[in-house]
Amino acid sequence: ITDQLKSEHDKAVHELAKIDEKLAREIPEKFIKEKEKAMGEAVKELDFETAALIRDEIAEMRERLAP
């Protein structure tokens, strides 16, 4: 079950990152700052699953944007 959840998590992160890629390329600093804010809000609401998804999305975007 753990491997299945990780696979689904990774797939969701990848899809979210693709959706936001255009915005991230146009204004990467703003994109990451907004995502970090959303991650903080999720943590405040004790929604750690969402916070983890956002954290991973930020990491994937940073990888994609790296020269």
C-alpha positions in Angstrom: 0.0 0.0 0.0 2.8 2.4 0.8 4.4 2.0 -2.7 1.0 2.6 -4.3 0.4 5.8 -2.2 3.9 7.0 -3.1 3.2 6.3 -6.8 -0.1 8.2 -6.7 1.6 11.1 -4.8 4.4 11.3 -7.3 1.9 11.2 -10.2 -0.2 14.0 -8.7 2.9 16.2 -8.1 4.1 15.7 -11.7 0.6 16.7 -13.1 0.4 19.8 -10.8 3.9 20.8 -11.9 3.0 20.5 -15.6 -0.1 22.7 -15.1 1.9 25.4 -13.3 5.0 25.2 -15.5 4.0 28.1 -17.8 3.4 30.5 -14.8 6.6 29.3 -13.2 8.6 30.1 -16.4 7.1 33.5 -16.7 7.5 34.6 -13.1 9.4 31.8 -11.2 10.0 33.8 -8.0 6.4 34.7 -7.6 5.3 31.2 -8.4 7.5 29.7 -5.8 6.6 32.3 -3.2 2.9 31.7 -3.7 3.4 27.9 -3.5 5.4 28.4 -0.2 2.6 30.5 1.2 0.0 27.8 0.2 2.2 25.2 1.8 2.3 27.2 5.1 -1.5 27.6 5.1 -1.9 23.9 4.6 0.4 23.2 7.6 -1.6 25.7 9.7 -4.7 23.8 8.9 -2.9 20.5 9.8 -3.3 19.4 6.2 0.1 17.7 6.0 -0.7 15.7 2.9 -1.5 18.8 0.9 1.6 20.5 2.3 3.7 17.6 1.2 2.3 17.7 -2.3 3.0 21.4 -2.6 6.5 20.9 -1.2 7.2 18.3 -3.8 5.7 20.5 -6.5 8.1 23.3 -5.5 11.0 21.0 -5.6 10.1 19.6 -9.1 9.6 23.2 -10.4 13.0 24.2 -9.1 14.5 21.2 -10.9 12.7 22.1 -14.2 13.8 25.8 -13.9 17.4 25.0 -13.1 19.8 25.9 -16.0 
